Amino acid sequence: MEQPNLNAKEVPKQNILPSVEDYYHKLQQLEALAYENQALTNVHTLVAGVAHEIKNPLTIMKGFLQLIKPDLDKLQKSDIADLLLEEIQRTTDLVEEFLQLARPSELTSERTDLIPFLKNILLLFHSQAKLSKCDLTTNLQQFNLPIEVMINPGQLKQVFLNVMKNSIEAIRMTNRSNGIISLTVGQHLNGVTINIRDNGVGMNASTQSRIFKPFYTTKEKGTGLGLFLSKQIIQNHKGTIKVKSSPLFGTTFSIQLPLLHPV
């Protein structure tokens, strides 16, 4: 009679086939994901409906207020009109952010030379930076050849203006008169990196870990949607956005996008 080999190592059964418990956990995860997706769809529909209902009367209110503003000016009440118009615009901007959150993330891209695109961004931002006593610096003048990417210009413009607006607000919080915002571009093998750096108040590690989460904000009148939407847009472009910050040295946002023609 053949004796069993006592030195042979048995292969644990659980390493060969997944257990019923493993399948059960995976099923739970899939069910949770399906529930979240359906819930998210319902939330998007609700948000879009409510946002439209709010936006329409806001537009009417703004129009009538602009019509009577000359009369308020004559009564030396222009400050009231300006305050109301400012608050209406702020609410309109908030509603627009909610609408962007609810819209489908379909991407229509076009071939774009990044250098003139970014120059236009800086031009749009110049007056706002000047009013906030901030200097804009860049290395865009160093590039003589096109850097082509496939982007949705409108969406990317929103991202860059949002990040640079955050930079201005961070600098304002320092009460300094020598604010600096730099936009630099670096081209590498498969992509291009755009760094936006400021010498504002900076962020601690806890804030950095949550800065791209929806509805998280450190601002008194913030919505917590700007950077969340910016990250969604960049990811839809197959890119990345990262932040590096220190309360002593300010903040740098790094946006990486794939090149149309890798080097």
Sine and cosine of phi, psi and omega as CSV:
sin_phi,cos_phi,sin_psi,cos_psi,sin_omega,cos_omega
0.00,0.00,0.74,-0.67,-0.07,-1.00
-0.96,0.27,0.77,-0.63,0.00,-1.00
-0.99,0.10,0.59,-0.81,0.04,-1.00
-0.93,0.37,0.55,-0.83,0.03,-1.00
-0.99,0.15,0.96,-0.26,-0.07,-1.00
-0.96,0.29,-0.29,0.96,-0.03,-1.00
-1.00,0.03,-0.20,0.98,-0.02,-1.00
-0.94,0.35,0.61,-0.79,-0.02,-1.00
-1.00,-0.08,0.79,-0.62,0.04,-1.00
-0.99,0.17,0.66,-0.75,0.04,-1.00
-1.00,0.06,0.84,-0.54,-0.01,-1.00
-0.86,0.51,0.73,-0.69,-0.06,-1.00
-0.89,0.45,-0.56,0.83,-0.06,-1.00
-0.93,0.38,-0.27,0.96,0.04,-1.00
-1.00,0.07,-0.21,0.98,-0.04,-1.00
-1.00,-0.01,-0.76,0.65,-0.03,-1.00
-0.81,-0.59,0.60,-0.80,0.07,-1.00
-0.88,0.47,0.56,-0.83,0.00,-1.00
-0.99,0.15,0.24,-0.97,0.06,-1.00
-0.87,0.49,-0.57,0.83,0.01,-1.00
-0.89,0.45,-0.62,0.78,0.04,-1.00
-0.89,0.46,-0.72,0.69,0.01,-1.00
-0.89,0.46,-0.62,0.79,0.00,-1.00
-0.90,0.44,-0.69,0.73,0.01,-1.00
-0.90,0.43,-0.64,0.77,0.03,-1.00
-0.90,0.43,-0.64,0.77,0.04,-1.00
-0.89,0.45,-0.65,0.76,0.04,-1.00
-0.88,0.47,-0.67,0.74,0.00,-1.00
-0.89,0.45,-0.67,0.74,0.01,-1.00
-0.91,0.42,-0.65,0.76,0.02,-1.00
-0.90,0.43,-0.65,0.76,0.02,-1.00
-0.90,0.43,-0.65,0.76,0.01,-1.00
-0.91,0.42,-0.69,0.72,0.02,-1.00
-0.89,0.46,-0.65,0.76,0.02,-1.00
-0.90,0.44,-0.68,0.74,0.01,-1.00
-0.90,0.44,-0.67,0.74,0.00,-1.00
-0.89,0.45,-0.68,0.73,0.02,-1.00
-0.92,0.39,-0.66,0.75,0.03,-1.00
-0.89,0.45,-0.64,0.77,0.01,-1.00
-0.90,0.43,-0.65,0.76,0.05,-1.00
-0.88,0.47,-0.68,0.73,0.02,-1.00
-0.90,0.44,-0.66,0.75,0.01,-1.00
-0.90,0.44,-0.70,0.72,0.01,-1.00
-0.85,0.52,-0.69,0.72,0.00,-1.00
-0.90,0.44,-0.69,0.73,0.00,-1.00
-0.90,0.43,-0.72,0.70,-0.03,-1.00
-0.88,0.48,-0.70,0.71,-0.02,-1.00
-0.88,0.47,-0.68,0.73,-0.01,-1.00
-0.91,0.43,-0.74,0.68,0.00,-1.00
-0.90,0.43,-0.67,0.74,-0.02,-1.00
-0.88,0.48,-0.68,0.74,0.03,-1.00
-0.90,0.43,-0.64,0.77,-0.01,-1.00
-0.91,0.42,-0.53,0.85,0.02,-1.00
-0.99,0.17,-0.62,0.78,-0.10,-0.99
-0.92,0.40,-0.62,0.79,-0.05,-1.00
-0.88,0.48,-0.79,0.61,0.03,-1.00
-0.92,0.40,-0.49,0.87,0.06,-1.00
-0.89,0.47,-0.66,0.75,0.03,-1.00
-0.89,0.45,-0.66,0.75,0.02,-1.00
-0.91,0.41,-0.70,0.71,0.01,-1.00
-0.87,0.50,-0.68,0.74,0.00,-1.00
-0.90,0.44,-0.67,0.74,0.00,-1.00
-0.89,0.46,-0.73,0.69,0.01,-1.00
-0.91,0.41,-0.61,0.79,0.01,-1.00
-0.91,0.42,-0.63,0.78,0.06,-1.00
-0.91,0.41,-0.53,0.85,0.02,-1.00
-0.93,0.37,-0.64,0.77,-0.06,-1.00
-1.00,-0.03,-0.05,1.00,-0.03,-1.00
-0.85,0.53,-0.67,0.75,0.04,-1.00
-0.84,0.54,-0.61,0.79,0.03,-1.00
-0.92,0.38,-0.62,0.78,0.04,-1.00
-0.92,0.39,-0.55,0.83,0.05,-1.00
-0.89,0.46,-0.66,0.75,0.01,-1.00
-0.90,0.43,-0.53,0.85,0.02,-1.00
-1.00,0.05,0.13,0.99,-0.03,-1.00
0.86,0.51,0.61,0.79,0.05,-1.00
-0.89,-0.46,0.44,0.90,-0.05,-1.00
-0.91,0.42,-0.46,0.89,0.00,-1.00
-0.90,0.43,-0.56,0.83,0.04,-1.00
-0.92,0.39,-0.70,0.71,0.02,-1.00
-0.88,0.47,-0.68,0.73,0.00,-1.00
-0.89,0.45,-0.66,0.75,0.01,-1.00
-0.90,0.43,-0.70,0.72,0.01,-1.00
-0.90,0.44,-0.68,0.73,0.02,-1.00
-0.90,0.44,-0.61,0.79,0.02,-1.00
-0.90,0.43,-0.68,0.73,-0.02,-1.00
-0.94,0.34,-0.60,0.80,0.06,-1.00
-0.90,0.43,-0.67,0.74,0.01,-1.00
-0.91,0.42,-0.63,0.77,0.01,-1.00
-0.90,0.44,-0.67,0.75,0.03,-1.00
-0.92,0.39,-0.63,0.78,0.04,-1.00
-0.89,0.47,-0.67,0.74,0.03,-1.00
-0.89,0.46,-0.64,0.77,0.04,-1.00
-0.89,0.45,-0.71,0.71,0.02,-1.00
-0.88,0.47,-0.66,0.75,0.00,-1.00
-0.89,0.46,-0.60,0.80,0.05,-1.00
-0.91,0.42,-0.64,0.77,0.05,-1.00
-0.91,0.41,-0.61,0.80,0.04,-1.00
-0.90,0.43,-0.65,0.76,0.04,-1.00
-0.90,0.44,-0.58,0.82,0.04,-1.00
-0.91,0.42,-0.54,0.84,-0.08,-1.00
-1.00,0.00,-0.29,0.96,-0.05,-1.00
-0.95,0.30,0.52,-0.86,0.10,-0.99
-0.88,0.48,0.56,-0.83,-0.08,-1.00
-1.00,0.00,0.68,0.73,0.06,-1.00
-0.96,0.29,0.64,-0.77,-0.09,-1.00
-0.88,-0.47,0.84,-0.54,0.14,-0.99
-0.93,-0.37,0.91,-0.41,-0.12,-0.99
-0.95,-0.31,0.35,-0.94,0.10,-0.99
-0.62,-0.79,0.45,-0.89,0.00,-1.00
-0.92,0.40,0.82,-0.57,-0.12,-0.99
-0.67,-0.74,0.70,-0.72,0.15,-0.99
-0.99,0.11,0.89,-0.45,-0.14,-0.99
-0.91,0.41,-0.53,0.85,-0.10,-0.99
-0.91,0.41,-0.83,0.56,0.06,-1.00
-0.89,0.45,-0.51,0.86,0.05,-1.00
-0.87,0.49,-0.73,0.69,0.00,-1.00
-0.95,0.33,-0.54,0.84,0.07,-1.00
-0.88,0.47,-0.63,0.77,0.05,-1.00
-0.91,0.41,-0.59,0.80,0.05,-1.00
-0.87,0.48,-0.73,0.68,0.00,-1.00
-0.89,0.45,-0.60,0.80,0.03,-1.00
-0.90,0.43,-0.68,0.73,0.04,-1.00
-0.89,0.46,-0.54,0.84,-0.11,-0.99
-1.00,-0.01,-0.17,0.98,-0.15,-0.99
-0.85,0.52,-0.76,0.65,-0.07,-1.00
-0.90,0.43,-0.65,0.76,0.01,-1.00
-0.90,0.43,-0.63,0.78,0.04,-1.00
-0.92,0.40,-0.66,0.76,-0.01,-1.00
-0.90,0.44,-0.67,0.74,0.02,-1.00
-0.90,0.44,-0.47,0.88,0.00,-1.00
-1.00,-0.07,0.16,0.99,0.02,-1.00
0.85,0.52,0.68,0.73,0.03,-1.00
-0.91,-0.42,0.70,-0.72,0.09,-1.00
-1.00,-0.03,0.68,-0.74,0.08,-1.00
-0.98,-0.21,0.78,-0.62,0.07,-1.00
-0.83,-0.56,0.46,-0.89,-0.03,-1.00
-0.38,-0.92,0.31,-0.95,0.10,-0.99
-0.92,-0.39,0.29,0.96,-0.07,-1.00
-0.88,0.48,-0.48,0.88,-0.04,-1.00
-0.92,0.39,-0.24,0.97,-0.01,-1.00
-0.98,0.22,-0.25,0.97,-0.11,-0.99
-0.99,-0.16,0.89,-0.46,0.02,-1.00
-0.99,-0.15,-0.39,0.92,-0.01,-1.00
-0.97,-0.22,0.47,-0.89,0.00,-1.00
-0.90,0.44,0.54,-0.84,0.19,-0.98
-0.89,-0.46,0.99,-0.15,-0.16,-0.99
-1.00,-0.05,0.71,-0.71,0.04,-1.00
-0.70,-0.72,0.34,-0.94,0.11,-0.99
-0.98,-0.21,0.95,-0.32,-0.07,-1.00
-0.65,-0.76,0.25,-0.97,0.24,-0.97
-0.99,-0.11,0.97,-0.26,-0.12,-0.99
-0.83,0.55,-0.64,0.77,-0.01,-1.00
-0.89,0.45,-0.69,0.73,0.00,-1.00
-0.93,0.36,-0.67,0.74,0.00,-1.00
-0.92,0.39,-0.57,0.82,0.06,-1.00
-0.87,0.49,-0.66,0.75,0.03,-1.00
-0.86,0.51,-0.67,0.74,-0.01,-1.00
-0.89,0.46,-0.78,0.62,-0.09,-1.00
-0.92,0.40,-0.66,0.75,0.03,-1.00
-0.91,0.41,-0.58,0.81,0.02,-1.00
-0.92,0.40,-0.72,0.70,0.00,-1.00
-0.90,0.44,-0.68,0.74,-0.03,-1.00
-0.95,0.33,-0.53,0.85,0.10,-0.99
-0.90,0.44,-0.65,0.76,0.06,-1.00
-0.88,0.47,-0.60,0.80,0.02,-1.00
-0.89,0.45,-0.70,0.72,0.02,-1.00
-0.88,0.48,-0.69,0.72,-0.01,-1.00
-0.91,0.42,-0.59,0.81,0.04,-1.00
-0.92,0.39,-0.59,0.81,0.03,-1.00
-0.95,0.32,-0.64,0.77,0.03,-1.00
-0.85,0.53,-0.57,0.82,-0.03,-1.00
-0.93,0.37,-0.25,0.97,0.04,-1.00
-1.00,0.00,-0.22,0.97,-0.05,-1.00
0.86,0.50,0.40,0.92,0.02,-1.00
-1.00,-0.01,0.42,-0.91,-0.02,-1.00
-0.97,-0.24,0.12,0.99,-0.01,-1.00
-0.83,-0.56,0.74,0.68,0.02,-1.00
-0.92,0.38,0.61,-0.79,0.00,-1.00
-0.75,-0.66,0.76,-0.64,0.12,-0.99
-0.84,-0.55,0.85,-0.52,-0.01,-1.00
-0.91,-0.41,0.68,-0.73,0.08,-1.00
-0.87,-0.49,0.91,-0.42,-0.03,-1.00
-0.81,-0.58,0.52,-0.85,-0.03,-1.00
-0.87,-0.49,0.68,-0.73,0.08,-1.00
-0.75,-0.67,0.80,-0.60,-0.02,-1.00
-0.98,-0.19,0.71,-0.70,0.02,-1.00
-0.74,-0.67,-0.21,-0.98,-0.21,-0.98
-0.81,0.59,-0.82,0.57,-0.10,-0.99
-0.93,-0.38,-0.03,1.00,-0.09,-1.00
-0.37,-0.93,-0.15,-0.99,0.01,-1.00
-0.71,-0.71,0.64,-0.77,0.00,-1.00
-0.90,-0.44,0.77,-0.64,0.07,-1.00
-0.93,-0.37,0.87,-0.50,0.02,-1.00
-0.97,-0.26,0.76,-0.65,0.09,-1.00
-0.88,-0.47,0.93,-0.38,-0.11,-0.99
-0.88,-0.48,0.62,-0.78,0.07,-1.00
-0.72,-0.69,0.30,-0.96,0.06,-1.00
-0.95,-0.31,0.68,0.73,0.02,-1.00
-0.99,0.14,-0.36,-0.93,-0.11,-0.99
-0.94,0.35,-0.39,0.92,-0.01,-1.00
0.98,0.22,0.06,-1.00,-0.04,-1.00
-0.73,-0.68,0.54,-0.84,0.11,-0.99
-0.99,0.15,0.08,-1.00,-0.08,-1.00
-0.89,0.46,-0.60,0.80,-0.02,-1.00
-0.91,0.42,-0.69,0.72,0.01,-1.00
-0.91,0.41,-0.66,0.75,0.00,-1.00
-0.87,0.49,-0.60,0.80,-0.05,-1.00
-0.95,0.32,-0.29,0.96,-0.06,-1.00
-0.89,-0.45,0.01,1.00,-0.19,-0.98
-0.90,0.44,-0.44,0.90,-0.03,-1.00
-0.99,-0.15,0.12,0.99,0.00,-1.00
-0.99,0.10,0.58,-0.82,-0.02,-1.00
-0.91,0.43,0.64,-0.76,0.08,-1.00
0.94,0.34,0.18,0.98,0.10,-0.99
-1.00,-0.07,0.80,-0.59,0.00,-1.00
-0.51,-0.86,0.48,-0.88,0.10,-1.00
-0.95,-0.31,0.05,1.00,-0.05,-1.00
-1.00,-0.08,0.52,-0.86,-0.02,-1.00
-0.90,0.43,-0.61,0.79,-0.03,-1.00
-0.91,-0.41,0.36,0.93,-0.03,-1.00
-0.99,0.17,0.38,-0.93,0.03,-1.00
-0.98,-0.20,-0.35,0.94,-0.06,-1.00
0.97,0.25,0.31,0.95,-0.02,-1.00
-0.93,-0.36,-0.37,0.93,-0.11,-0.99
-0.84,0.54,-0.82,0.57,-0.03,-1.00
-0.96,0.27,-0.51,0.86,0.08,-1.00
-0.88,0.48,-0.74,0.67,0.02,-1.00
-0.91,0.41,-0.59,0.81,0.03,-1.00
-0.88,0.48,-0.67,0.74,0.01,-1.00
-0.91,0.42,-0.65,0.76,0.04,-1.00
-0.87,0.49,-0.68,0.73,0.00,-1.00
-0.90,0.44,-0.73,0.69,-0.02,-1.00
-0.90,0.44,-0.66,0.75,0.03,-1.00
-0.90,0.43,-0.58,0.81,0.06,-1.00
-0.91,0.42,-0.38,0.92,0.06,-1.00
-1.00,-0.03,0.23,0.97,-0.03,-1.00
0.87,0.49,0.55,0.84,0.01,-1.00
-0.89,-0.46,-0.12,-0.99,0.02,-1.00
-0.70,-0.72,0.45,-0.89,0.14,-0.99
-0.73,-0.69,0.78,-0.63,-0.04,-1.00
-0.75,-0.66,0.35,-0.94,0.01,-1.00
-0.78,-0.63,0.63,-0.77,0.10,-1.00
-0.71,-0.70,0.82,-0.58,-0.15,-0.99
-0.52,-0.85,0.39,-0.92,0.07,-1.00
-0.52,-0.85,0.68,-0.73,0.05,-1.00
-0.85,0.52,-0.30,0.96,-0.02,-1.00
-0.99,-0.11,-0.45,0.89,-0.17,-0.99
-0.85,-0.53,0.08,1.00,0.02,-1.00
1.00,0.01,-0.33,-0.94,-0.16,-0.99
-0.73,-0.69,0.58,-0.81,0.12,-0.99
-0.79,-0.61,0.83,-0.55,0.16,-0.99
-0.99,-0.17,0.78,-0.62,0.01,-1.00
-0.91,-0.41,0.87,-0.49,0.00,-1.00
-0.92,-0.39,0.83,-0.55,0.00,-1.00
-0.91,-0.42,0.75,-0.66,0.00,-1.00
-0.79,-0.62,0.54,-0.84,0.05,-1.00
-0.96,0.28,0.58,-0.81,0.06,-1.00
-0.98,0.22,0.52,-0.85,0.10,-1.00
-0.91,0.42,-0.64,0.76,0.04,-1.00
-0.81,-0.58,1.00,-0.09,0.00,-1.00
-0.81,0.59,0.59,-0.81,-0.03,-1.00
-0.94,0.34,0.00,0.00,0.00,0.00
